[in-house]
Amino acid sequence: GIAPEGTRNKTGKLNPAEPYQLAKLLNYVPGSIVSRTLVAGKAGTVTLFSFDAGQGLSEHSAPFDAMVQVLDGETELTIGGKPILTKTGETVVMPANIPHAVHSEKQSKILLTMIRG
């Protein structure tokens, strides 16, 4: 079966050799953004985010490529000034050193994978 939220270890990282439904690992919190780092290492990070309606991350850039996978809802990514509406099941690559922002008019959950290389 699927490991329930309560069975994860205390670091927030996922236990090896256990199946997870990622969208169920974080709840929506009114007026907030919640994040949980699932994997962190020299090669990169994998972070799960939930955005309540109207929440977002202001424009910033990173020195590494990142991939955003929308697990629930929809969110607008702005990459290099270009708005991209993404919905459940869609994936977008955000290239290194290009300014990007996230804004969720509706509730959304995303998985952000950053590759340090």
C-alpha positions as CSV (number, residue, x, y, z in Angstrom):
1,G,0.0,0.0,0.0
2,I,0.8,3.7,0.0
3,A,2.7,5.0,3.0
4,P,0.6,7.5,4.9
5,E,1.9,10.9,5.8
6,G,2.6,9.9,9.4
7,T,5.1,7.2,8.5
8,R,7.8,9.5,7.0
9,N,11.0,9.9,9.0
10,K,11.6,13.0,11.2
11,T,13.8,14.8,8.6
12,G,10.9,15.1,6.1
13,K,12.8,13.0,3.6
14,L,11.1,9.9,2.1
15,N,11.9,6.4,3.4
16,P,13.6,4.2,0.8
17,A,11.7,1.4,-0.9
18,E,8.2,2.8,0.0
19,P,5.6,4.1,-2.4
20,Y,4.2,7.7,-1.9
21,Q,1.5,9.7,-3.5
22,L,3.4,13.0,-3.5
23,A,0.3,15.3,-3.7
24,K,-0.9,13.8,-0.4
25,L,2.3,14.5,1.5
26,L,1.4,18.2,2.0
27,N,-1.8,19.9,3.0
28,Y,-3.0,23.3,1.9
29,V,-2.7,25.9,4.6
30,P,-4.9,29.0,4.3
31,G,-3.0,32.0,3.1
32,S,0.3,30.1,3.1
33,I,3.0,28.3,1.1
34,V,4.2,25.1,2.6
35,S,7.4,23.3,1.5
36,R,9.0,20.0,2.3
37,T,12.4,18.9,1.0
38,L,12.2,15.2,0.0
39,V,15.7,14.8,-1.3
40,A,18.8,16.9,-0.7
41,G,22.3,16.0,-1.9
42,K,25.3,17.1,-3.9
43,A,23.5,16.4,-7.2
44,G,20.5,18.5,-6.3
45,T,17.2,18.8,-4.4
46,V,13.6,17.7,-4.8
47,T,11.1,19.9,-2.9
48,L,7.4,19.6,-2.6
49,F,5.3,22.8,-2.4
50,S,1.7,23.6,-1.7
51,F,0.4,27.1,-2.5
52,D,-2.9,28.3,-1.2
53,A,-5.0,30.4,-3.7
54,G,-3.3,33.8,-4.4
55,Q,0.1,32.7,-3.1
56,G,3.4,32.7,-5.0
57,L,7.2,33.2,-5.1
58,S,8.5,36.5,-6.3
59,E,10.9,36.7,-9.3
60,H,14.3,35.2,-8.7
61,S,16.9,33.2,-10.6
62,A,19.0,30.2,-9.7
63,P,22.4,29.0,-11.1
64,F,21.0,25.6,-12.0
65,D,18.3,24.2,-14.2
66,A,15.1,23.2,-12.4
67,M,12.0,21.2,-13.4
68,V,8.5,21.9,-12.1
69,Q,5.9,19.2,-12.1
70,V,2.4,20.3,-11.3
71,L,0.8,17.6,-9.0
72,D,-2.5,19.3,-8.2
73,G,-4.3,22.4,-9.4
74,E,-2.8,25.0,-11.7
75,T,-0.1,27.6,-11.3
76,E,1.4,30.3,-13.4
77,L,5.1,30.2,-14.0
78,T,6.8,33.3,-15.4
79,I,10.1,32.5,-17.0
80,G,12.2,35.2,-18.6
81,G,9.1,37.5,-18.5
82,K,6.9,34.9,-20.3
83,P,3.8,33.7,-18.4
84,I,3.1,30.0,-18.7
85,L,-0.1,28.5,-17.2
86,T,0.6,25.0,-16.0
87,K,-2.0,22.4,-14.9
88,T,-2.0,19.1,-13.1
89,G,0.2,16.6,-14.9
90,E,2.2,19.1,-16.8
91,T,6.0,19.7,-16.4
92,V,8.1,22.8,-17.3
93,V,11.9,23.2,-17.3
94,M,13.2,26.5,-15.9
95,P,16.6,27.2,-17.3
96,A,19.6,28.3,-15.1
97,N,20.2,32.0,-14.7
98,I,16.8,33.0,-16.2
99,P,14.6,35.0,-13.8
100,H,11.4,33.1,-12.9
101,A,8.4,33.5,-10.6
102,V,5.5,31.4,-9.4
103,H,1.9,32.6,-8.8
104,S,-1.0,30.3,-8.0
105,E,-4.4,32.0,-8.5
106,K,-6.0,28.7,-7.4
107,Q,-4.6,26.1,-4.9
108,S,-1.7,24.1,-6.4
109,K,0.9,21.6,-5.4
110,I,4.2,21.4,-7.3
111,L,7.3,19.2,-7.2
112,L,10.5,21.2,-7.9
113,T,13.6,19.3,-8.9
114,M,16.8,21.3,-9.0
115,I,19.9,19.7,-10.7
116,R,23.2,21.1,-9.5
117,G,25.3,20.3,-12.5
